[in-house]
Structure formats: structure tokens, C-alpha cells
Amino acid sequence: MASPAEPVSRRTRPAKDPLSRQSILDAAMTLIREHGVNAVSLRHVAAQVETGPASLYAYFGNRDILLAHVLDAAYSHVQLVDTDDERDWREALAATIVHTIETLAEYPGLGAVALGSIPVLPGALRLAEHELALMEAGGVSAERATLAIDLIAQFAASAAVERNVRLGRDDSSSERGRVRAAYERADMERFPRVARSASLLTDPDDSARRDFSIEVLLRGIEG
């Protein structure tokens, strides 16, 4: 999805900044960070940049196109981690995945947008190129690496969605206690392993679960 040529702003009054694709993106990202993707419409974004919704269509044809560019802007902000004397390709890739999750989670709902799209804009390509380079350095075959790119993107997006859901709950510790109690009360004849493993199933926090998932993911990529 190539970015169209920048339209010429008709805004000339000095009291307002010139309307531009970047100013619209910035406004959309601020709205998403504060209220989530579902609360964002072209009308809301237009109000933020002090123009009418019709003006935005010259830059982004519809809401889906705008969200695709917002997602790419988020990808472009992901901190890429390189290998060095103390960090091999696995550690660098794991850290890059963590940064991807954290960046997407800054914009509630954007992970769901990522799950429903195939990103082809520069920010996504930058991230994919870096991940492919790391896997190439680790001796991963091109066939496995290209499949891994899709799997990594899905994992990062879904992890960001889960994180936003958990942060949206009033008391995650209370929720964890409720789940553990339910496991402990499970019928020992029908679900003995669940009952015995109640603490093991509920004690790991989000970071521990994330890191374990990434470890399993990387081992699978290596084959």
C-alpha cells in the first residue's frame, strides 16, 4: 500500500498549523492512546486538527486506510535490537518482539488492527527486514524465517491485545485469585492435574508468560 502524494493544504490562516498527513496521523494516534481504536472516527480526528471530516479524505480515503497508516507509524517506532558481544540473535530477536508488543500496547485496540491486516508500509517492512536479518545471522533458513515473520507478527499483536484487556480490568490480582480458587475447587476425580497445578497455572505474571512464549517461539523457529 504505497502512500499517496501529499495534497496541498488550503489552510492559510496563521492561527492554525497547516493540515498534513503527519498532523492527521499524530491526532489519530493521540486519540487511540487516550481512548482506544474503537472510539476513533474520521469525525473525531478531524475535530482534533480543527477541520471538517471531508478534508481528511484527501489524505486518507477512509477510516481503515487511516488505521493502516497509524499501525505502520507504530511499527516505525518499535526499538530494534541488534546483536553485540553480549547478545546473540535469539536475545536480539526476543528483545525486538518485546518492544513490538509494548509499542502496540501503547495504543489500545491497535493489536486487533494488526491481526486483521497484512502490513506492507515502510514501518512494517523495516521491522520485518530487521527480524529477517537476525534470523539469517542465526542460520535460520529463508523458508523458515519468512514463515516466522508472520508468526511473530501474530504473536506480538495478540499479546498486545491481551495486555490491553488485562490492564483494562479494575483488579487483575483479584481476578487471578478467583481463577486459582476455581482451579483448587475443581473435581479431583475429573480434573486432578488442574487441581494439583492451581498455583502453577496462575502464579506466573504477564512478563513470565510472555517470555516463556517467546522462548518456545524461537526454539520452534530454529527447528
C-alpha positions in Angstrom: 0.0 0.0 0.0 2.0 3.0 -1.3 1.5 6.4 0.4 -0.3 8.8 -2.0 1.3 12.2 -2.9 0.9 14.8 -0.2 -2.1 17.0 -1.0 -1.6 20.8 -0.8 -3.2 22.3 2.3 -5.7 25.1 1.7 -5.3 26.3 5.2 -3.7 29.7 5.2 -4.8 31.3 8.5 -1.8 31.7 10.8 -3.8 30.7 13.8 -3.8 27.1 12.6 -1.0 24.8 11.7 -1.0 23.6 8.1 -3.0 20.4 7.6 -0.8 17.5 6.6 -0.8 13.7 6.6 1.5 13.7 9.6 -0.7 16.1 11.7 -3.7 13.8 11.0 -1.7 10.7 12.0 -0.4 12.4 15.2 -4.0 13.3 16.1 -5.3 9.8 15.4 -2.5 8.2 17.5 -3.2 10.6 20.4 -6.9 9.7 20.3 -6.1 6.0 20.2 -3.6 6.2 23.0 -6.2 8.0 25.2 -9.5 6.4 24.2 -8.7 3.2 22.1 -9.2 2.4 18.5 -13.0 1.8 18.8 -13.5 5.4 19.9 -11.8 6.9 16.9 -13.6 8.1 13.8 -12.7 10.5 11.0 -15.0 13.0 12.6 -13.1 12.8 15.9 -9.7 13.1 14.2 -10.9 16.0 12.1 -12.0 17.8 15.3 -8.6 17.4 16.7 -6.9 19.1 13.7 -9.7 21.7 13.5 -11.1 20.8 10.1 -14.1 19.0 8.7 -14.2 15.2 8.1 -14.3 15.8 4.3 -10.9 17.4 4.4 -9.4 14.1 5.7 -10.5 12.1 2.7 -7.9 14.0 0.6 -5.2 12.3 2.8 -6.8 9.0 3.9 -9.7 7.6 1.8 -11.5 6.0 4.8 -11.0 5.0 8.4 -9.5 1.6 7.5 -6.8 3.3 5.5 -6.1 5.8 8.3 -5.8 2.9 10.8 -3.4 1.1 8.5 -1.1 4.1 8.4 -1.4 4.5 12.2 -0.4 0.9 12.6 2.6 1.5 10.4 3.6 4.6 12.3 3.6 2.5 15.5 5.7 -0.2 13.8 8.1 2.5 12.7 8.6 3.5 16.4 9.5 0.0 17.6 13.0 -0.1 19.0 15.1 -2.6 17.0 17.7 -4.6 19.0 20.9 -5.7 17.3 23.3 -8.4 18.2 26.5 -7.5 20.0 29.3 -9.1 22.1 26.8 -9.9 24.9 23.6 -10.6 22.9 23.1 -13.3 20.3 20.5 -13.3 17.5 17.9 -15.0 19.7 18.2 -12.4 22.5 18.1 -9.6 20.0 15.0 -11.0 18.3 13.3 -11.7 21.7 14.0 -8.1 22.8 12.7 -6.7 19.5 9.5 -8.8 19.9 9.0 -7.4 23.4 9.4 -3.9 22.1 6.9 -4.6 19.4 4.4 -5.8 22.0 5.0 -2.8 24.2 4.6 -0.3 21.3 1.4 -1.8 20.1 0.0 -1.9 23.7 0.5 1.8 23.9 -2.4 2.1 21.5 -5.4 0.1 22.9 -7.0 -1.9 20.1 -4.2 -1.4 17.6 -3.2 -5.0 18.1 -6.5 -6.1 16.8 -6.0 -4.0 13.7 -2.6 -5.7 13.2 -4.3 -9.1 13.5 -6.7 -8.3 10.7 -4.2 -6.9 8.2 -1.1 -7.7 6.1 1.1 -4.7 6.7 3.1 -3.6 3.6 4.0 0.0 4.5 7.6 1.1 5.3 7.4 0.8 9.1 6.3 -2.8 8.9 8.9 -3.6 6.2 11.6 -2.0 8.4 10.6 -4.4 11.3 10.4 -7.4 9.0 13.8 -6.7 7.4 15.4 -6.5 10.9 13.9 -9.7 12.0 14.9 -11.5 8.8 18.4 -10.2 9.2 18.6 -11.5 12.8 17.4 -15.0 11.7 19.7 -15.0 8.8 22.6 -14.3 11.1 21.4 -17.2 13.2 21.5 -19.6 10.3 17.7 -20.0 10.0 16.7 -21.0 6.5 14.9 -18.4 4.4 11.8 -20.6 4.2 11.5 -20.9 8.0 12.4 -17.2 8.5 9.7 -16.0 6.2 7.1 -18.1 7.9 8.4 -17.0 11.2 7.8 -13.3 10.3 4.1 -13.9 10.1 4.0 -15.9 13.3 6.0 -13.3 15.2 3.6 -10.5 14.0 0.6 -12.6 15.1 2.1 -13.3 18.5 3.1 -9.7 19.1 -0.4 -8.4 18.1 -2.3 -10.9 20.2 0.0 -10.3 23.2 -0.7 -6.6 22.9 -4.4 -7.2 22.8 -4.3 -9.4 25.9 -2.2 -6.9 27.7 -4.7 -4.1 27.0 -7.6 -6.3 28.2 -5.8 -7.1 31.4 -4.9 -3.5 32.0 -8.5 -2.6 31.5 -9.7 -4.7 34.4 -10.0 -3.0 37.7 -8.1 -5.6 39.8 -6.1 -8.2 38.0 -4.8 -9.7 41.2 -8.3 -10.3 42.4 -9.1 -11.9 39.1 -6.1 -14.2 39.4 -7.2 -15.2 42.9 -10.7 -16.0 41.7 -9.3 -18.2 38.9 -6.9 -20.0 41.3 -9.7 -20.7 43.7 -11.8 -22.2 40.9 -8.9 -24.5 39.9 -8.3 -25.6 43.5 -12.0 -26.5 43.9 -12.0 -28.5 40.6 -13.3 -32.1 40.9 -10.3 -34.2 41.8 -11.7 -37.2 40.1 -12.3 -35.5 36.8 -9.6 -32.8 36.8 -6.8 -34.0 39.2 -4.0 -32.3 37.3 -5.7 -29.0 37.1 -6.5 -29.0 40.8 -2.9 -30.0 41.8 -1.4 -27.4 39.5 -3.7 -24.5 40.6 -0.8 -22.3 41.8 1.4 -23.2 38.8 -1.3 -22.3 36.4 -2.0 -18.9 38.0 1.3 -17.7 39.7 3.3 -16.6 36.6 2.7 -13.0 35.8 2.3 -11.5 32.3 6.1 -11.0 31.8 6.9 -14.6 32.7 4.2 -15.9 30.4 5.3 -13.6 27.6 9.0 -14.6 28.0 8.1 -18.3 28.0 6.1 -17.9 24.8 8.9 -16.1 23.1 11.4 -18.8 24.2 9.1 -21.5 22.7 8.6 -19.5 19.6 12.3 -19.0 19.0 13.1 -22.7 19.6 10.5 -23.6 17.0 11.9 -21.2 14.5 15.4 -22.8 14.9 13.8 -26.2 14.3 
